[in-house]
């Protein structure tokens, strides 16, 4: 996010539409609370998204031979996370649904929007962007911690199918993590310890959040076994 007041990009190829939206925001007093810029093209908006110059984007549906929905999808494909509020035409619920699914922060009907709902949508988009940004940072820190751990860590579903395996799996048990995703985690355990593991796993499912500790033997890819917890 940029320093100072939140920077808002009004994205539309027509200057009169930009001025109309700007007048709405001025009526609500938002021009004193935001730094508002006009971007007149799809490419200008995409360049701003890539540079992180603006904090929120208010985007018209028609951007020359492209659309606001195209911009939302393009930004998502590039991993760009600045919130985009899409102004659709005629309350097209299909476009609204597609835009929200693609990652838009909000959708407003340009024909019925008023200054209060316009500013409210922008503030909601900013708040949502802050929350998602904190969540992404938290996930990145957790992933970095897991990736650099010396312990083997597995994430499994309710049936014990491996969803994620940490890099030490190959060093400790000889399996590449990417090759084990989608397989049953129970395959890593010595057959004589399977009953105890399944019972402990059942307790985990019955009492989420309650720690369960087991001493079991894990099977190395070459057939060796060793203690594990």
C-alpha positions in Angstrom: 0.0 0.0 0.0 1.1 3.6 -0.7 1.9 6.2 2.0 -0.5 9.0 2.7 -4.2 8.9 1.8 -5.4 5.8 -0.1 -4.8 6.2 -3.8 -7.8 5.4 -6.0 -7.7 4.8 -9.7 -10.8 5.5 -11.7 -10.4 3.4 -14.8 -12.5 4.4 -17.9 -11.6 5.4 -21.4 -14.1 8.4 -21.4 -13.0 11.5 -19.6 -16.7 12.5 -19.1 -17.3 9.3 -17.2 -14.3 9.9 -15.1 -15.5 13.4 -14.3 -19.0 12.1 -13.5 -17.6 9.6 -11.0 -15.2 12.2 -9.5 -18.2 14.5 -9.0 -20.0 11.7 -7.1 -17.0 11.2 -4.8 -16.7 15.0 -4.3 -20.3 15.2 -3.3 -19.6 12.6 -0.6 -16.5 14.5 0.4 -14.3 11.5 -0.6 -11.9 13.6 -2.6 -10.5 14.9 0.7 -10.1 11.3 2.0 -8.6 9.7 -1.1 -6.0 10.7 -3.7 -8.0 10.1 -7.0 -6.4 9.5 -10.4 -7.8 8.9 -13.9 -6.5 5.9 -15.9 -7.9 6.0 -19.4 -7.0 2.5 -20.7 -6.7 -1.1 -19.9 -3.0 -1.1 -20.3 -2.5 1.9 -18.0 -4.6 0.1 -15.3 -2.6 -3.1 -15.7 0.7 -1.2 -15.5 -0.5 0.5 -12.3 -1.6 -2.8 -10.8 1.8 -4.3 -11.6 3.6 -1.3 -10.0 1.4 -1.2 -6.9 0.9 2.5 -7.4 -2.8 2.6 -6.4 -4.6 1.0 -3.4 -8.0 0.4 -5.0 -9.3 0.4 -8.5 -12.8 1.6 -9.6 -13.1 0.1 -13.1 -15.7 0.6 -15.8 -17.0 -2.4 -17.6 -16.0 -1.3 -21.2 -12.4 -0.5 -21.7 -12.1 -0.3 -25.4 -11.7 -3.8 -26.9 -11.3 -5.2 -23.3 -13.6 -5.2 -20.3 -13.3 -4.7 -16.6 -13.9 -8.4 -16.1 -10.9 -9.1 -18.4 -8.8 -6.8 -16.1 -9.9 -8.7 -13.0 -9.0 -12.0 -14.5 -5.7 -10.7 -15.9 -4.7 -9.3 -12.5 -5.6 -12.6 -10.7 -3.6 -14.6 -13.3 -0.5 -12.4 -12.6 -1.0 -12.7 -8.8 -1.8 -9.0 -8.4 -4.0 -8.5 -5.3 -5.0 -4.8 -5.2 -8.8 -4.6 -4.8 -10.9 -3.9 -7.9 -14.5 -2.6 -7.7 -16.2 -3.3 -11.1 -18.9 -1.0 -12.4 -21.2 -3.1 -14.5 -23.9 -1.9 -16.9 -27.6 -2.7 -16.3 -27.1 -4.8 -13.2 -25.9 -7.9 -15.2 -25.8 -10.6 -12.5 -23.9 -13.0 -14.7 -21.0 -10.6 -15.0 -21.2 -9.8 -11.3 -20.9 -13.4 -10.4 -18.1 -14.0 -12.8 -16.2 -11.0 -11.5 -16.6 -12.0 -7.9 -15.5 -15.5 -8.7 -12.4 -14.1 -10.5 -11.5 -12.0 -7.5 -13.2 -8.6 -7.7 -13.7 -6.9 -4.4 -17.2 -5.7 -5.3 -19.5 -5.0 -8.2 -21.8 -2.0 -8.6 -24.5 -1.2 -11.2 -23.3 2.0 -12.8 -26.8 3.0 -13.7 -28.1 3.1 -10.1 -24.9 3.8 -8.0 -24.9 6.8 -5.8 -22.1 8.6 -4.1 -22.6 6.9 -0.7 -22.6 3.4 -2.1 -19.6 4.3 -4.3 -17.5 5.4 -1.4 -18.7 2.6 0.8 -17.7 0.0 -1.8 -14.2 1.6 -2.0 -13.7 1.5 1.7 -15.0 -2.0 1.9 -12.6 -3.0 -0.9 -9.7 -1.3 1.0 -10.6 -3.1 4.3 -10.9 -6.4 2.5 -7.5 -5.8 0.8 -5.8 -5.1 4.1 -7.3 -8.3 5.6 -6.3 -10.5 2.6 -2.8 -8.9 2.6 -2.3 -9.8 6.3 -3.5 -13.3 5.6 -1.2 -13.8 2.7 1.8 -12.5 4.8 0.8 -14.9 7.6 0.6 -17.8 5.1 4.0 -16.9 3.6 5.6 -16.8 7.0 4.1 -20.2 8.0 5.1 -21.7 4.7 8.7 -20.4 5.1 8.8 -21.9 8.6 7.5 -25.3 7.3 9.8 -25.3 4.3 12.9 -24.7 6.4 12.0 -27.1 9.2 14.1 -30.3 9.7 11.0 -32.3 10.6 8.8 -34.2 8.2 5.4 -32.5 8.1 2.4 -33.8 6.3 -1.0 -32.2 5.8 -3.8 -34.8 5.2 -7.5 -34.8 4.5 -10.1 -36.6 6.6 -9.3 -39.9 4.9 -5.5 -39.6 5.4 -4.7 -38.6 1.8 -1.6 -36.4 1.7 -2.3 -32.8 0.6 1.1 -31.5 1.4 4.5 -33.0 2.3 7.5 -30.9 3.5 10.9 -31.1 1.8 12.6 -33.2 4.5 10.4 -36.2 3.5 13.0 -37.1 0.8 16.0 -36.8 3.2 14.3 -38.7 6.0 12.3 -41.4 4.1 13.5 -41.3 0.6 10.3 -40.0 -1.1 10.1 -36.8 -3.1 7.3 -34.7 -1.5 5.6 -34.0 -4.9 5.4 -37.8 -5.6 3.6 -38.5 -2.3 0.9 -35.9 -2.6 -2.4 -37.7 -3.4 -1.3 -40.9 -1.7 -2.4 -42.3 1.6 -0.2 -41.2 4.5 -0.9 -44.6 6.1 1.4 -46.1 3.5 4.4 -44.6 5.3 3.7 -46.5 8.4 4.9 -50.0 9.4 2.0 -52.5 9.1 2.2 -53.5 12.7 1.6 -49.8 13.8 -1.3 -49.1 11.5 -4.0 -50.0 14.0 -2.6 -47.6 16.6 -2.2 -44.9 14.0 -5.8 -45.3 12.7 -7.1 -45.2 16.3 -5.1 -42.0 17.0 -6.2 -40.4 13.7 -9.9 -41.2 14.6 -9.4 -39.4 17.9 -8.0 -36.3 16.0 -11.1 -36.2 13.9 -13.4 -36.6 16.8 -11.7 -33.9 18.9 -10.2 -31.3 16.6 -7.5 -29.2 18.2 -6.7 -31.8 20.8 -3.1 -33.0 20.4 -2.5 -36.8 20.0 1.0 -38.2 20.3 1.9 -41.6 19.0 5.2 -43.6 18.7 5.1 -45.4 15.4 7.6 -46.7 12.9 7.8 -45.0 9.5 8.9 -47.0 6.4 11.8 -45.7 4.3 11.5 -46.1 0.6 14.3 -48.7 0.7 12.4 -50.8 3.2 14.1 -49.7 6.4 11.9 -48.7 9.4 12.5 -46.1 12.1 10.7 -44.5 15.0 8.5 -41.5 14.3 6.0 -39.4 16.2 
